[in-house]
Amino acid sequence: MGTLCVGLFASTAVNPGGADGLFGGNPGQLFIQLKGALIVSVYAFVVSWVIFKVIHATIGMRVTDENEVSGLDSTEHSETAYNN
């Protein structure tokens, strides 16, 4: 949301070294910032997907059925979540 607001309300009256936004008569600034936000989003998705695939191929993403049934708190973290 921050990118959209800056692209809408940017003003050289506040920042002479910047650019005017959409309401200042410069719709290009809004599209530049939307493009940047889209590029960052795609980059973050791709890097996260690659990390997921590497982890899945090396150590796996699931615990054993026995660990899942007995509880992850005790098997993975050596903690007790509930006192029965």
C-alpha positions as CSV (number, residue, x, y, z in Angstrom):
1,M,0.0,0.0,0.0
2,G,2.9,2.4,0.7
3,T,4.2,2.2,-2.9
4,L,0.7,3.1,-4.2
5,C,0.4,6.1,-1.9
6,V,3.8,7.4,-2.8
7,G,3.0,7.0,-6.5
8,L,-0.3,8.8,-6.0
9,F,0.7,11.6,-3.7
10,A,4.4,12.3,-4.4
11,S,5.2,15.9,-4.8
12,T,8.3,17.9,-5.8
13,A,7.1,20.6,-3.4
14,V,8.0,18.2,-0.5
15,N,11.0,16.6,-2.2
16,P,12.6,18.7,-4.9
17,G,14.9,15.8,-5.8
18,G,11.9,13.4,-6.4
19,A,9.1,13.3,-8.8
20,D,5.5,14.2,-8.8
21,G,2.9,11.4,-8.4
22,L,-0.3,10.7,-10.2
23,F,-2.2,13.6,-8.6
24,G,0.7,15.9,-9.4
25,G,0.3,15.1,-13.1
26,N,2.9,12.3,-13.5
27,P,1.1,9.0,-13.9
28,G,4.4,7.4,-15.0
29,Q,5.7,7.5,-11.4
30,L,2.9,5.4,-10.2
31,F,3.5,2.8,-12.9
32,I,7.3,2.8,-12.2
33,Q,6.6,2.0,-8.5
34,L,4.0,-0.6,-9.3
35,K,6.5,-2.3,-11.7
36,G,9.1,-2.3,-8.9
37,A,6.7,-3.8,-6.4
38,L,5.7,-6.5,-9.0
39,I,9.3,-7.3,-9.7
40,V,10.2,-7.6,-6.0
41,S,7.1,-9.8,-5.5
42,V,8.1,-12.2,-8.3
43,Y,11.7,-12.3,-7.1
44,A,10.6,-13.1,-3.6
45,F,8.3,-15.9,-4.8
46,V,10.9,-17.5,-7.0
47,V,13.7,-17.4,-4.4
48,S,11.3,-18.8,-1.8
49,W,10.2,-21.6,-4.2
50,V,13.9,-22.5,-4.9
51,I,14.7,-22.6,-1.2
52,F,11.6,-24.8,-0.6
53,K,12.7,-27.2,-3.4
54,V,16.2,-27.4,-2.1
55,I,15.0,-28.2,1.4
56,H,12.5,-30.7,0.1
57,A,15.2,-32.5,-1.9
58,T,17.7,-32.6,0.9
59,I,16.1,-33.1,4.3
60,G,12.4,-33.3,3.3
61,M,9.4,-31.3,4.5
62,R,7.6,-33.9,6.6
63,V,8.2,-35.6,9.8
64,T,7.7,-39.4,10.2
65,D,4.2,-40.7,10.9
66,E,5.4,-41.8,14.4
67,N,6.6,-38.3,15.3
68,E,3.4,-36.8,14.0
69,V,1.3,-39.1,16.1
70,S,3.3,-38.7,19.3
71,G,3.5,-35.0,18.9
72,L,6.0,-32.6,17.4
73,D,6.6,-30.8,20.7
74,S,8.3,-33.7,22.3
75,T,9.9,-35.3,19.2
76,E,11.2,-32.2,17.5
77,H,11.7,-29.7,20.3
78,S,12.0,-31.8,23.4
79,E,9.3,-29.8,25.0
80,T,6.0,-30.6,26.6
81,A,3.1,-28.5,25.5
82,Y,0.4,-29.9,27.8
83,N,0.4,-31.4,31.3
84,N,-2.0,-34.3,31.4
